[in-house]
């Protein structure tokens, strides 16, 4: 028997949807996320859907994003947006708080660590040196 995937552990598509919705609700309401929120379209429906589709496959579920849009090419798709340490930190601020809703601490920590690496990989501005607390932590 194999270990359950993060997708299975989070509760499948409903669990991923809840995480994505909480993430974007936080981005839409937290003053700390205002600069990164401004980089997104006014209507977040497509952003929510694309992150949901991506995370389903990334967590070990069906490759919904790839089937619909092709290879994610995350860094390339984010190059038009200036992403530095501050933007990565703001993204993780929201994601970390969304992950806090998970009832499985081991899953929460695993996803936080993996998503922090992804946020850092998206940086395309500045010296890309994190100064200050780890991403997702209060300053």
Buried (B, 14 or more C-beta within 10 A) or exposed (E): EEEEEBBEBBBBBEBBBBBBBBBBBBBEEBEBBEEBBEBBEEEBEEBBBBBBBBBBBBBEBEBBBEEEEEEBEEEEEBEEEEBBBBBBBBBBBBBBBBBEEBEBEEBBEBBBEEBBEBBBBBBBEEEEEBEEEEBBEEE
